[in-house]
Amino acid sequence: MMKKKSKMKYVDMEEQVPLEPMSPSAQYLKSSALSLTILAVLELQHPMEDSIAIKLVKEVFLPINPRFSSIMVAGGNGEKKWKRVEVNVDDHIHVPVFPATETGYHDEFFGEYFSRMAAEELPPDRPLWEIHMVKHRTRTAAESVVFKLHHSLGDGYSLMGALLSCLQRLDDPSIPLTFPAGKFCVGGGGGGGGGGGGGCSVLRRVRGFFKGMVNTASDFGWSVLKSSLIEDDESPIRSGEDGVEFRPIVTSTTTFSIDQIKEIKTKLNVTINDVVTGIIMLGTRLYMQKASQISSEAKSTALVLLNTRAAARGAGYKSVSEMVEPGSKMPWGNRFAFLHVPIPKLSDVELQDPLIFVKKVHRTIKKRRNSAGIYLTGQLLDLIRKIKGPESASRYIHGTLKNTSMAISNLIGPIEPMALANQPINGLYFAVAGPPQSLSVTIVSYVGILRIAMTVEKGFMDPNKLKSCVEYAFEAIYKAALQTSDAPTKS
């Protein structure tokens, strides 16, 4: 059950307030073809009073960005715009009531509620966000606060920055939060080369240029084919049916030590992203093999999410005021792209040496980075929008998601413990609802821990079995890495 709040119609704040144009990417993510929602979960150590939450929303959350006080309205030529409205906060805060349990824990009820909440569309006549305060103990939290935010408001980077604006450092709120140094965003950052004499340097640059040209043509052509004509095989992780995005989901989470991930990274001379992606893909293949032996050879592709902002490589989060400044290198909005990464097939060789899986992922992602395919895909979307309208561009993105087997996205979290209204936060994770896929994996770091959330199509995939396979993959890769020499491997 859910406590009902008072209702109030939304009205224009001022009749003369001009409508703000929506960015093309925001329109792609909120259309008749595609509608994505981000669900961010904060696990509190102690319960929080409703009055404090309402005050936080009014005084901290709403002023962060005008989009939190805006609704989408139709503009000319099929374009949509943001319209400022007066917000009734009570309509956006929900407090569910669960039955009592013998153990005192409500994990099962929380999971069912989370699934229902994810499936419900945000009302179009209100700003596109909600906050759900689950005041029932689970095995990881005394209370869970779920921020439900439509993806058109911004991407993970923007919305994480907004969320962090509501939080403080637990030990000293006057000190800003800090974030892991280095490259810690999926798809982020390449490595720079260096040195060398004149002739050899020029030759390397020429070779690199032509190699980049070949990779660009290959990646862009493959991306277009995957988005329009070529589908992944049906498998235990891809039902391939229409309307998957409207079916119930189940989310399960697991945690890994970032220090152990770094040990693997150092041993193999790869990136943290390579290690994490390799673990997830090996775990996914193991799950597929357990469900159907033949599926270990199925053609399956993962879409790895890229942050396309300039200087986005481990730079942490800018304040929202800095993000919305004209010409910001880390701007607010949806600045992301997808990288097609084939999931390596599973054979006896990989089972005997699981490190091969990480190395294959490393080589594939490194090759994909050395191309302008992502830029050309963005230009293609813009061309589709200009010729056929934003709905057609949204259908193209829908096809990109539907034709692949899974999506992987990653966010960095702070190194220090955080607090919400002086309430310590035990953990956090996020999930995405609405993609036409049977599986998506989202990752966030927090206080030395990597939290992995696996969101699956309910009734089609077994979340607990997938979780155990990913955990086994981590253990196998970690054990194998410790047994290797410290000599770096070749890329």
Secondary structure, 3 states (H helix, E strand, C coil): CECCCCCCCCCECCCCCCCEECCHHHHHCECCCCECEEEEEEEECCCCCHHHHHHHHHHHHHHHCHHHHEEEEECHHHCEEEEEECCCHHHHEECECCCCCCCCCCHHHHHHHHHHHHHCCCCCCCCCEEEEEECCCCCCCCEEEEEEEEHHHCCHHHHHHHHHCCCEECCCCCCCCCCCCCCCCCCCCCCCCCCCCHHHHHHHHHHHHHHHHHHHHHHHHHHHHHHHCCCCCCECCECCCCCHHHCCEEEEEEEEEHHHHHHHHHHHCCCHHHHHHHHHHHHHHHHHHHHCHHHHHCCCEEEEEEECCCCCCCCCCCCHHHHCCCCCCCCCCCCEEEEEEECCCCCHHHHHCCHHHHHHHHHHHHHHHCCCHHHHHHHHHHHHHHHHCHHHHHHHHHHHHHCCCEEEEEECCCCCCEEECCEEEEEEEEEEECCCCCEEEEEEEECCEEEEEEEEEECCECHHHHHHHHHHHHHHHHHHHHCCCCCCCCC
